[in-house]
Amino acid sequence: MKRVLLAFSGGLGTVAALHLLRRKHGLDVVTFTANLGQHGSTEDVCDRAIELGASSAHVADLRERFAVDYVFPAVRGGVVCESGYALAHALARPLIVAEMVKIARDEGAEQIAHGCAAKSNDQVRFEMAAAALAPEVPVLAPLRDAGLLHLDEVRAYCKRHGLASALEDGNRFSITENLFGTSIQWARAPDSFDEVPPEVFRRTRALADAPDAPATVLVSFKHGVPCALDGEGLAPLRLLERLATLAGEHGVGRLVTVEDRLIGIKMVEVYEQPAATVLHAARQALERIVLAPDMLQFRGVAARKLADLTYQGFWFTELREALDAFFVKASEFLTGDVRVVLHKGHCRVTGARSRYSLYSQARAEPTTEGDSFAHEGVRGYVDTLSQQLRVPREGWKPKD
């Protein structure tokens, strides 16, 4: 009997996919569940997979790896879609697939599979990553192949086969989450004028319930990567968790937008991304005082391209790797502290400092007292620009 490795979240789609792979395709199904910081026990998900007929179930704690190798490089690069989406789930898919390819080879699985729906962006990301890492391994999409293209069809299939005991008819929303953000979708497509029901939000408080007193947090960066909160050095995972909790308590990080999906349709998307909202705002403020104008302009272009590649599933490409290398270099001097105030859903930067700041209070002085700007025509212009030319200074490198 051929073996297939299925990405299994325990949700409706993956439950139906597991049953289809066994019943319709006659395959020995092994499941893989990644712990990326979602609510709920991944061990319970594995137990459910075994109950549904999987021959074995794998679980891996990928939180630290996700934070270090995917989330923080995205923060360093300013990788955010035009809609404002910080790509929490687009960043997770290549990591999941990379781990699955490894397990499939270890387990002798000849195929891998996913339970993505027909209008899902993730099916593209999953299959693109698999094609890049293991083109010899076929990817099965059992829901798509069985013509289960809509949520009501998947729900009916699960009910028909007694698989939906834990999923009630009243479930109006599908929630996908990891440590960097949450994505919320309606069971039925909402009108673009509809308000989002407050009960869908898990990680951010409503403005009415948020504290009346604002909170201030000092976010520190080293070479463009977050490294400390309020002066306390933290490991990446701990930093993300603490910041998400603090920002969420103050209602920061909700995003309701209309997004252009890969398959060519517009969809109302709802996200909760408290830590991402603060980190991107802080990084941007630090860039404003540290980076020269031409670097700021070009890195904006590069960031948009990197966001597009990530969103579209082109993670394992030479261009994505080259852009990431560019951001490592572009962030060489991006070290410093940013003060951020969190209050009633707002994230406001109130100060930034860096030993590499190009801002000079003396040069910007509007009064005669203390003004150090050279006013002798072109000399002042050239003298000011020369302060930004770091590269020709042979041997001058940022201090750790």
C-alpha positions in Angstrom: 0.0 0.0 0.0 1.4 3.4 -1.0 2.0 5.9 1.8 1.1 9.6 1.7 2.1 12.3 4.2 -0.8 14.7 4.9 -0.5 18.2 6.4 -3.1 17.9 9.1 -4.5 20.8 11.2 -7.5 18.9 12.5 -9.8 21.4 10.8 -12.7 20.5 8.5 -10.8 20.4 5.3 -7.9 18.2 6.6 -10.4 15.8 8.3 -12.2 15.3 4.9 -8.8 15.0 3.1 -7.6 12.2 5.4 -10.8 10.3 4.9 -10.7 10.7 1.1 -7.0 9.6 0.9 -7.9 6.4 2.8 -11.4 5.6 1.3 -11.0 6.8 -2.3 -7.3 6.5 -2.9 -6.7 3.5 -0.7 -3.5 5.0 0.8 -1.7 4.5 4.0 -2.0 8.0 5.6 0.6 9.5 7.8 -0.1 13.0 9.2 2.1 16.0 10.1 1.0 18.8 12.4 3.3 21.8 13.0 3.2 23.7 16.3 3.5 27.3 15.1 2.0 29.0 18.2 -1.6 28.3 17.5 -4.1 27.9 20.3 -4.9 24.3 21.3 -2.8 21.2 21.7 -1.1 19.8 18.7 -0.9 16.5 20.6 -4.7 16.4 20.6 -4.7 17.0 16.9 -2.5 14.0 16.4 -4.8 11.8 18.6 -7.7 12.9 16.4 -5.7 11.9 13.2 -5.1 8.4 14.6 -8.8 8.1 15.6 -9.7 9.0 12.0 -7.5 6.2 10.6 -4.0 7.6 10.1 -1.4 4.9 10.6 0.9 7.4 12.5 1.0 11.1 13.3 3.9 13.4 13.5 4.1 16.7 15.4 6.9 19.2 15.4 7.5 22.3 17.5 8.6 24.8 14.8 7.9 28.0 16.7 11.5 29.1 17.3 12.5 28.1 13.8 9.6 30.0 12.4 10.5 33.1 14.4 14.2 33.1 13.6 14.2 32.0 9.9 10.9 33.4 8.6 9.3 36.0 10.8 12.3 38.1 11.8 13.8 38.2 8.3 10.3 39.4 7.1 10.4 42.1 9.8 13.9 43.1 8.8 12.8 43.4 5.2 9.5 45.3 5.9 7.6 42.5 4.2 4.0 43.7 4.2 1.4 43.4 1.5 -0.2 46.5 0.1 -3.4 45.5 2.0 -1.5 45.7 5.3 -1.3 41.9 5.7 2.0 41.0 7.4 2.0 37.6 5.7 1.9 35.4 8.9 0.5 32.4 7.1 2.3 32.9 3.8 5.5 32.8 5.8 4.5 29.6 7.5 3.7 27.5 4.5 7.3 27.0 3.1 8.5 26.0 6.6 5.7 23.4 6.9 6.4 22.0 3.4 10.2 21.8 4.1 9.6 19.8 7.2 7.1 17.6 5.4 9.5 16.8 2.6 12.1 15.7 5.2 9.6 13.5 7.1 8.2 12.0 3.8 11.7 10.9 2.9 12.4 9.5 6.4 9.0 7.7 6.4 9.2 6.4 2.9 6.1 8.3 1.9 5.9 8.5 -1.9 3.4 11.4 -2.0 2.4 14.4 0.2 -1.0 16.0 0.4 -2.9 19.0 1.7 -6.5 19.8 2.6 -6.7 23.2 1.1 -9.9 24.5 -0.4 -10.3 25.4 -4.0 -10.2 29.1 -3.5 -7.3 29.0 -1.1 -4.0 30.8 -1.6 -2.4 28.2 0.5 -2.8 25.5 -2.1 -0.6 27.5 -4.5 2.0 28.1 -1.8 2.0 24.5 -0.7 2.4 23.1 -4.2 5.0 25.7 -5.3 7.2 25.0 -2.3 6.9 21.2 -2.8 7.8 21.6 -6.5 10.9 23.6 -5.5 12.1 21.2 -2.8 11.0 17.8 -4.1 9.8 17.9 -7.7 9.9 14.1 -7.8 7.3 13.8 -5.1 3.7 14.1 -6.3 1.4 16.5 -4.4 -2.2 15.3 -3.9 -5.1 17.7 -3.4 -7.9 15.3 -2.4 -10.6 18.0 -1.8 -10.0 19.5 -5.2 -9.8 16.2 -7.0 -13.1 15.0 -5.4 -14.9 18.2 -6.4 -15.4 19.4 -2.9 -14.8 23.0 -3.8 -17.0 24.8 -1.3 -17.1 24.7 2.5 -20.7 23.5 2.6 -19.8 20.6 0.3 -16.9 19.7 2.7 -19.2 20.0 5.7 -21.8 17.8 4.0 -19.2 15.2 3.2 -17.9 15.1 6.8 -21.5 14.7 8.1 -22.3 12.0 5.6 -19.3 10.0 6.8 -19.7 10.8 10.5 -16.5 12.9 10.6 -17.9 16.2 11.8 -18.8 15.5 15.4 -16.6 18.3 16.7 -17.7 20.8 14.2 -21.1 22.4 14.8 -23.5 23.8 12.1 -23.2 27.2 13.8 -19.6 27.7 13.0 -19.6 30.9 10.9 -15.9 31.4 10.8 -12.7 29.6 9.9 -9.8 30.7 12.0 -6.1 30.0 11.1 -3.4 31.2 13.5 0.2 31.1 14.4 2.5 33.1 16.7 2.7 36.0 14.2 -0.9 36.5 13.3 -4.5 35.2 12.9 -6.6 35.0 9.7 -10.4 34.9 10.0 -12.8 34.0 7.2 -16.6 33.7 7.1 -18.3 30.4 6.2 -20.1 32.5 3.6 -18.5 35.5 1.8 -19.6 38.7 3.5 -20.5 41.9 1.8 -17.7 44.4 1.7 -20.0 46.8 3.7 -20.6 44.3 6.5 -19.1 45.0 9.9 -16.9 42.2 11.4 -18.7 40.5 14.3 -16.7 41.2 17.5 -16.8 37.5 18.6 -14.3 36.5 15.9 -11.4 38.2 17.5 -9.2 36.2 19.9 -6.0 38.1 20.3 -7.0 41.7 20.4 -9.4 43.4 22.8 -12.3 45.6 21.6 -11.6 49.3 22.0 -14.3 49.5 24.7 -12.5 46.8 26.7 -9.0 48.0 26.2 -7.3 49.8 29.2 -7.9 53.6 29.4 -4.3 54.2 30.3 -1.8 53.8 27.4 1.2 51.5 27.6 4.7 52.4 26.4 7.1 49.9 25.1 10.7 50.3 24.0 11.5 48.1 21.1 15.2 47.5 20.3 16.8 46.3 17.1 20.2 44.9 16.1 20.9 45.0 12.4 17.2 45.3 11.6 16.2 42.3 13.8 14.2 42.8 17.1 16.3 41.9 20.1 14.8 43.4 23.2 11.7 44.9 24.9 12.1 47.7 27.5 15.8 47.0 27.6 15.5 43.3 28.3 17.1 41.0 25.8 14.7 38.3 24.7 14.8 35.2 22.5 12.8 35.7 19.3 9.9 33.4 20.4 9.6 35.1 23.8 9.8 38.5 22.3 7.0 37.9 19.8 4.8 36.3 22.5 5.2 39.1 25.0 4.7 41.8 22.4 1.6 40.1 21.0 0.1 39.9 24.4 0.8 43.5 25.3 -0.4 45.0 22.0 -3.4 42.7 21.9 -4.5 43.9 25.4 -4.6 47.4 24.0 -6.6 46.4 20.9 -3.7 46.9 18.5 -3.3 44.8 15.4 -6.8 44.4 13.9 -7.0 44.6 10.1 -10.1 44.3 7.9 -9.3 44.6 4.2 -10.2 43.6 0.7 -7.4 41.5 -0.7 -6.6 40.3 -4.3 -6.2 36.6 -4.1 -3.8 34.6 -6.3 -6.7 33.0 -8.1 -7.9 36.4 -9.3 -10.8 37.3 -7.1 -11.2 39.9 -4.4 -12.0 38.6 -0.9 -12.8 40.3 2.4 -9.9 39.3 4.8 -9.8 39.8 8.5 -6.5 39.6 10.4 -5.2 40.0 13.9 -1.5 40.8 13.9 -0.6 42.7 17.1 3.2 41.9 17.3 3.6 42.5 13.6 1.9 45.9 13.7 4.2 47.1 16.4 7.4 45.7 15.0 6.9 47.0 11.5 6.0 50.5 12.8 9.1 50.5 15.0 11.4 49.3 12.3 10.1 51.9 9.9 10.7 54.7 12.4 14.3 53.5 12.9 14.9 53.4 9.2 13.8 57.0 8.9 16.7 58.3 11.0 19.3 55.7 10.0 19.0 55.2 6.3 20.0 57.5 3.5 17.2 58.7 1.2 18.3 56.6 -1.8 18.5 53.5 0.4 15.0 54.2 1.9 13.5 54.6 -1.5 15.1 51.5 -3.0 14.4 49.2 0.0 10.7 50.2 -0.3 10.7 48.8 -3.9 12.6 45.7 -2.8 10.2 45.1 0.2 7.2 45.2 -2.1 8.8 42.7 -4.4 9.7 40.4 -1.5 6.2 40.7 -0.2 4.8 39.7 -3.6 7.1 36.7 -3.8 6.1 35.5 -0.3 2.4 36.0 -0.9 2.5 34.2 -4.2 4.5 31.2 -2.9 7.9 31.9 -4.5 9.8 31.5 -1.3 12.3 28.9 -2.5 13.6 31.0 -5.4 16.9 32.7 -6.2 15.3 36.1 -6.3 13.8 35.7 -2.8 17.2 34.6 -1.5 18.9 37.5 -3.3 16.5 40.0 -1.9 16.9 38.7 1.6 20.7 39.1 1.2 20.1 42.7 0.1 18.1 43.4 3.3 20.9 41.9 5.5 23.2 44.5 3.9 20.6 47.3 3.9 20.0 46.7 7.7 23.7 46.7 8.6 23.3 50.0 10.5 19.7 49.5 11.6 20.5 49.2 15.3 18.8 51.3 17.9 15.7 51.8 20.1 12.1 52.9 19.2 9.5 54.1 21.8 6.0 53.0 20.9 2.8 54.0 22.7 -0.1 51.6 22.6 -3.6 52.9 23.3 -7.1 51.9 22.2 -6.2 50.2 19.0 -3.5 52.7 18.0 0.2 52.1 17.7 2.1 55.4 17.8 5.9 55.9 17.6 7.0 58.7 19.9 10.8 58.5 19.5 13.7 56.7 17.9 17.4 56.7 18.6 20.5 55.1 17.1 24.2 55.5 17.3 24.1 55.4 13.5 21.5 58.1 13.1 21.9 60.5 10.2 19.7 63.0 12.0 21.7 65.9 13.4 20.0 68.3 15.7 22.7 70.8 15.1 22.3 70.7 11.3 18.5 70.9 11.6 18.5 73.8 14.1 16.1 76.5 12.8 17.7 79.3 14.8 21.1 80.9 14.5 22.2 79.6 17.9 23.9 76.2 17.5 23.4 76.0 13.8 26.2 73.9 12.3 25.0 73.7 8.7 27.4 75.2 6.1 25.4 77.8 4.3 28.0 78.7 1.6 26.0 77.5 -1.4 26.9 74.0 -2.7 29.4 73.4 0.1 26.5 72.9 2.6 24.8 70.5 0.2 27.9 68.4 -0.5 29.0 68.4 3.1 25.6 67.1 4.3 25.5 64.4 1.7 29.0 63.3 2.6 27.7 62.3 6.0 25.6 59.6 4.4 28.4 58.0 2.4 29.4 55.2 4.7 30.6 52.7 2.2 33.8 54.6 1.0 35.0 54.8 4.5 37.3 51.8 4.3 37.2 49.6 7.3 34.3 51.4 8.9 31.8 48.8 10.1 28.9 49.0 12.6 29.8 47.9 16.1 27.9 45.0 17.6 
